[in-house]
Amino acid sequence: MVNYFDGKRILVTGGCSGIGRETVLELWRLGANVVALSQQPDNLELLNKQYPTIATACVDLSDWEKTKQAVDSLGIFHGLVNCAGFIKTESFLECSSENFDCTMNVNVKAILNVSQNVARKMIEHGIKGSIVNISSQASKAALKDHVAYAASKGAVDSMTQVMALELGPHGIRVNAINPTVVMTELGRRAWADPEKAQTMLSKIPLGRFAEINEVVNAITFLLSDKSSMINGVQLPVDGGFLAT
């Protein structure tokens, strides 16, 4: 797939850390004109210094109007990866209104906001694009202390299906990726405790967590024409977790 995305502009939210950053770099390697959008100015600056040809944009995705203005100013895209996310684990009984609202604003409303803007321009310019939303296995199976996060990812799955239904007639495909625990820097820290990790690993038939590149490979597949008849799916990248 060398230069597979040559001539394509692709926007990646949450594009300067974790899965988002690796997605940006892989798309860049494949020839795409990539824009990494994030609310982390220091990480965006570092990314831009390391890879000057990768464009960056800084905005707080929980701010509806500023996000709308920022995305609108970036122009036309052939692809979009909604990778930005927020998580703060709390039990159901302890989950605060503030945490719930913040989670929904970043994980759900921001996808609506960014995707509306990108899709309208795709339609206006006759672009048969692809949108990939990053969901989670938490939308499909209960995880302790993940009530706000799980609710947000369940919303992402449902929104993905409606987007696929309504944008499909314009030739725009919309799909979701539902990963298990991924070995990002944050993932390694969060699951460093062997006892905690083993509880989760015992439910994964492959017996391990996902590596970042395994999620990125699924994202690039869904962005590409190799998945041209795939629309409205929620693709687990979970080693079989949801099969158990």
C-alpha positions in Angstrom: 0.0 0.0 0.0 3.0 2.4 -0.6 1.5 5.8 -1.5 -1.9 4.3 -1.4 -3.5 7.5 -0.1 -1.4 9.8 -2.4 -3.5 12.9 -3.1 -6.0 12.3 -0.3 -6.5 14.7 2.6 -7.3 13.0 5.9 -8.2 14.6 9.2 -7.4 12.7 12.4 -8.7 14.0 15.7 -6.7 13.2 18.8 -3.8 13.0 16.3 -0.8 13.7 18.5 -0.8 10.8 21.0 -1.6 7.1 21.3 -3.6 5.5 18.5 -4.3 8.9 16.9 -0.6 9.7 16.5 0.3 6.3 15.1 -2.7 6.6 12.7 -1.4 10.0 11.5 2.1 8.7 10.9 0.9 5.6 9.1 -1.3 7.6 6.8 1.6 10.0 6.2 3.8 7.0 5.3 1.1 5.9 2.8 1.2 9.2 1.0 -1.8 11.0 2.6 -1.9 14.8 3.3 -2.7 14.4 7.0 -4.0 17.0 9.5 -3.6 16.1 13.1 -6.2 17.9 15.3 -5.8 17.9 19.1 -6.1 20.1 22.2 -2.5 19.3 23.3 -0.4 22.1 21.9 3.0 20.8 23.2 2.4 17.4 21.6 1.3 19.0 18.4 4.4 21.2 18.3 6.6 18.1 18.8 4.8 16.2 16.0 5.2 19.2 13.7 8.9 19.5 14.5 9.5 15.8 13.8 7.3 15.7 10.7 7.1 19.2 9.2 4.9 18.0 6.3 2.2 16.9 8.7 -0.2 19.8 9.3 -1.6 20.4 12.8 -4.5 22.2 14.4 -5.2 22.9 18.1 -8.7 23.2 19.5 -10.6 22.1 22.5 -13.1 19.6 21.0 -15.5 20.1 23.9 -16.0 23.6 22.7 -18.6 23.3 19.9 -18.3 26.6 18.2 -14.5 26.8 18.3 -14.2 23.2 17.0 -16.7 24.0 14.2 -14.7 27.1 13.2 -11.4 25.2 13.3 -12.5 22.3 11.2 -14.2 24.6 8.7 -11.0 26.5 8.3 -9.1 23.3 7.4 -10.8 22.8 4.1 -11.9 19.7 2.3 -11.1 16.1 3.3 -11.4 12.7 1.7 -11.2 10.8 5.0 -11.8 11.4 8.7 -10.7 9.4 11.8 -12.5 10.4 15.0 -9.9 9.2 17.4 -10.0 11.9 20.2 -11.3 10.5 23.4 -11.7 11.1 27.1 -12.0 8.6 30.0 -12.2 9.0 33.7 -13.2 5.8 35.5 -15.8 6.0 38.1 -18.3 3.5 39.5 -22.0 3.8 38.6 -22.9 5.1 42.0 -20.0 7.6 42.1 -20.2 8.9 38.6 -20.5 12.6 38.6 -22.5 14.9 36.4 -19.3 16.7 35.4 -17.5 13.5 34.4 -20.5 12.3 32.4 -20.9 15.6 30.6 -17.2 15.8 29.8 -17.1 12.3 28.5 -20.1 12.8 26.3 -18.9 16.1 25.0 -15.5 14.8 23.8 -16.5 11.2 22.9 -19.8 11.8 21.2 -20.7 15.5 20.5 -17.3 16.2 19.1 -17.7 13.4 16.6 -21.1 14.8 15.6 -19.6 18.3 15.2 -16.5 17.4 13.3 -18.2 14.8 11.1 -21.0 17.1 10.1 -18.5 19.7 8.8 -16.4 17.2 7.0 -19.3 15.3 5.5 -21.0 18.5 4.2 -17.9 19.4 2.3 -17.5 15.9 0.9 -21.1 16.0 -0.4 -20.6 19.5 -1.8 -17.5 18.5 -3.7 -18.8 15.0 -4.7 -16.2 13.2 -2.7 -17.0 9.5 -1.9 -15.1 9.6 1.4 -14.7 7.4 4.4 -15.2 8.2 8.1 -13.9 5.9 10.9 -15.1 6.4 14.5 -13.1 4.9 17.3 -15.4 3.1 19.7 -14.6 0.4 22.2 -15.4 -3.1 23.4 -16.9 -1.3 26.3 -19.9 -0.5 24.2 -20.6 -4.2 23.9 -19.7 -5.7 27.2 -19.9 -4.3 30.7 -16.6 -3.1 32.3 -16.5 -2.2 35.9 -16.1 1.6 36.7 -16.7 2.5 33.0 -20.3 3.7 33.1 -19.7 7.1 31.5 -17.2 5.8 29.0 -19.4 2.8 28.0 -22.4 5.0 27.6 -20.4 7.3 25.3 -19.1 4.4 23.2 -22.6 2.9 22.9 -23.7 6.3 21.5 -20.8 6.2 19.0 -21.9 2.8 17.7 -25.5 4.0 17.2 -24.4 7.2 15.7 -22.1 5.3 13.3 -25.0 3.3 12.0 -27.2 6.4 11.5 -24.3 8.2 9.7 -23.8 5.2 7.5 -27.5 5.1 6.6 -27.8 8.8 5.8 -24.4 9.4 4.2 -24.3 6.2 2.2 -26.4 7.6 -0.6 -23.7 10.2 -1.1 -21.1 7.5 -1.4 -19.6 8.2 2.0 -18.9 5.2 4.2 -19.0 5.4 8.0 -17.7 2.6 10.2 -16.5 2.1 13.8 -13.6 0.3 15.3 -14.1 -1.4 18.7 -10.7 -2.2 20.3 -9.9 -4.1 23.4 -7.2 -2.7 25.7 -4.5 -1.3 23.5 -0.8 -1.1 24.5 -0.4 2.7 24.2 1.6 4.4 26.8 -1.6 5.1 28.8 -2.7 1.5 28.3 0.5 0.1 29.6 0.3 2.2 32.8 -3.4 1.5 33.3 -3.0 -2.2 33.0 0.4 -2.6 34.7 -1.0 -4.4 37.7 -0.6 -8.2 36.8 -3.7 -9.2 38.7 -5.9 -6.6 37.1 -4.4 -7.4 33.7 -5.0 -11.1 34.1 -8.7 -10.7 34.8 -9.1 -9.0 31.4 -6.6 -11.3 29.6 -8.5 -14.4 30.7 -11.5 -13.2 28.6 -9.4 -12.7 25.5 -9.0 -16.0 23.5 -5.7 -14.8 22.0 -4.4 -14.2 25.5 -2.9 -10.7 24.9 -3.9 -7.1 24.5 -3.8 -5.3 21.2 -0.8 -3.5 19.9 -1.3 0.0 18.4 -0.4 -1.0 14.9 -3.2 -3.7 14.9 -5.8 -1.0 15.5 -4.1 1.4 13.0 -4.2 -1.4 10.3 -8.0 -1.8 10.8 -8.4 2.0 10.5 -6.4 2.3 7.3 -8.3 -0.7 5.9 -11.7 1.0 6.5 -10.4 4.3 5.1 -9.3 2.6 1.9 -11.1 1.4 -1.2 -10.3 -2.2 -0.1 -13.3 -1.9 2.1 -15.5 -0.3 -0.5 -18.6 -2.3 0.4 -18.2 -2.1 4.1 -20.5 0.5 5.7 -22.1 0.9 9.1 -20.1 -1.9 10.8 -18.6 -2.0 14.3 -15.4 -3.9 13.9 -14.0 -5.5 17.0 -10.2 -5.5 17.3 -10.3 -7.5 20.5 -8.6 -10.9 20.1 -12.0 -12.5 20.5 -13.1 -10.8 23.7 -16.6 -10.2 22.5 -16.9 -13.8 21.3 -16.6 -15.2 24.8 
